[in-house]
Amino acid sequence: MRFRATVPNVNTFYKIAQTIEKLHKHMIIRFTESVMHIICNSAASEGGVQVWSQIEVPVLFTDYRIQSNADNEITFTVHSDVLAAALRSAASPSAPHASHDMDPTVIMRLAKKNEGAVLSFEITGVSRLNREIRVSHDVRIEVMRAHDVRKLSAPLCPNPDVNIILPPLTKLRTVVERIRPLAGEVIALYANGSGALKVSGRTDSARVDVAWSGLANPAMEPDSNSQGQTDDETNDPTKMYGVLVSLRSLSKFLGNHVVSTTTIASICQNHCLILYVYIGGGDAGGVITFYIPAIFDDPI
Amino acid sequence: MQAVLDAASLKHLTRALTCLAKYGDELTVHATPERLTISSTNSSQSAYGRFRYPSTFFSRYRVTAEPGPSDVEEVPVVAGQLPTKSLLTILRHRGVEKTVDKCELSLHDGGIAGQDDEESDTLESRLTVRLHCKHGVIKTHRLLLQAPTGLLAPGAPDAPHESRATIGPRALKDMLEHFPSTKGAKGDAQLVWTFGDTDVQVRSFETGSDAKGVPQLSTELTISADEFDTYSVYPTPFTIAFHLREFSGTIAFAEGAALPLALRFTDPAAPLFIDLPDDPAEVLFVLATTRPPGGASQIRSTRGASAVSPPVVQRAGSSASSGNAQRAGNNSDAGPRDKGKKRAREEDADLYAEMGANGTERSAPERPRPRPRPVVRRAEEDAEAPESMLPPSFAHPLYTSTPQPRTGVREATKEKEPLFLPSSQLSQASQAAIRESGLGIEHMSMREFEDMLEGDGEDVMFDDDAILNNGGDFGGGIGDGDFGDEGGGDGRERGESLEIVEEEEWTQLEPTQRPKNTRAFRPLFED
């Protein structure tokens, strides 16, 4: 199997890796001919955040070549912090920066080293003194067997009941942190089709609600997980749909506030919360999808 | 010793202490009339850092000490040791930088008679730090000093074939940013530097969070030799490896001082010496070099100097600790045995469990080392194999995979003592049990053993004399709690080395080597 790609925009890739690093120790990356999937499903059991992400290859990579026996797909696991460290050095300010005749290029390759597979990053650039400098990182990866790959499947979700663009994650994070002492294990998110969002925590002795209004409700394109029916016309736009999620998972997810520009939340009542986090901006952007399953604590 | 520092020199001292805090936990202070030296060695003795301040560095500097009765000519010396952190917290306190006008340091060596009475306790050594701050505020801190352990600095070779490379701290820091930081207990990254003709390559191997110890990330950086201000390395290509942790402390200091670092090294086994030529204090760091993974980690014979510390450092030495020096001198004459301290440490390391109580290790036979230069050899006396200093948690898988060096262990230790009992008659388990029982009977032949058990010995008595006589023969394992129960008060009165055996125990004895019963043996013979 062979794989090689040039990464012109290391920053975005780095931000993505940083995001995952905060949530999961390992991540599964699947490269296909046109899409890069990032999957973290290790916390599925206890209501943790799962990441099922698809990023179009041209967004992050150029000169992308892949070849393998499994339909030209390669799937492997890697330690999140290690990948983030390698990318950090490529994206850091002290990294080789562009000189007038050469761009810092980051080439990512699948290689074999010491009887193990590694993802090798080669960064060439120019140092402070305009001398050529080369940094290379070898990140150990473990290629997954086809059998295991087949077992990976995104959680099934019905059509989302409502989609809403969340307020800036920084603010949302502050609110959730404040609610945390007053809430139990779960926190509830409600949203409706008129731009209202409510976050509430409840225990026997206390109840806290924080509400936003005036948010945008985007019309979502039908994606692979939902059947393509748009609900807006048929449902009452002021009806609140809610889901209960684990407070811990939500807090962890909100740790991403540094990297995201826009986040869209899709609520499937009593089923799950799907969050689409857009990273970077414009053409160089990507989106990471987070699934937070609902906790069936008490009816909403 | 009394010294006064102004704000700028205090800042320098604080930065020096911050750097030394990365090296070791204990700071050694040594004051002579000409200079004040502060130094620190790391716990595995693989890194050493020293700052030597000439008396001109201070606004006022005075050392007085009563010379000992035996030395007439001796230069007065005041020395002591204290935890680096305690001094550092005082000087790094919030607001110190802004409000302190001057700082007064006083060292009182309590061991010397005739000190200022109001300041010193005749038996205690003390360092007093008095910060004169704005608005007339004076903060006085008194720190207890311990007696210095006598560790002196490793010697610096001034080899003609020494390689030297100077580099500014900024460039070095940029380079090292690419390497994963060593935060956390995930392991101390090691840097392998390869100096070529025009290029310098730095590699690192790191074990990430993988519990299996498989290195998760390895990084390689290649820069042109032009990054270095001066570069004279021969022979090229030249490879040297050392740990990153202390090195980054040094770099941080150099960056704060904005001074270039001069690296000096002779051969891959010799320590790396780093000094800052332009600094007002004579700064020296000596870092132990290690063998990069892929080669066997060498075990240096620990030369246990009987409490001799490394010889006084010469100005040029780097702070490589003994590890380097030791390595170089590995194959050469067996110097004095290593200090118990190092021995103990080595015993701790899993890798060296087999080294035995003596801690004398033979050098890895497979790599003959050139005979070290005298100065370095002296340093080796205290040097310890840097690998041996790696705490077990740092053990790189490749290190653990090369046990060959240890096969050279000559001295049999207790664990390795061959059993003299013919092994054909005893199973492995029995042999182990015998050893464990602590009777010290491993050396007996089978015949003697049976004699002991069943032969017609004359001393089958329970009286005090016989027991006292024979009690000492057996290993210490005998006089334990078991007997307390059996003998009751009697047993205890007679002392620990006695075995008291009840009648029933005795009859239950069989000529097998079950540990419990063997302990119950009455000694019939004196061995």
Interface residues (C-beta under 8 A of the other chain):
Chain A: K25 H79 D81 V82 A85 A86 S89 S92 S94 A95 K113 G116 S127 R128 L129 R131 E132 I133 R134 V135 S136 H137 D138 V139 R140
Chain B: R170 A171 K173 D174 E177 H178 F179 P180 G208 S209 D210 V214 P215 Q216 L217 S218 T219 E220 L221 T222 I223 S224 D226 E227
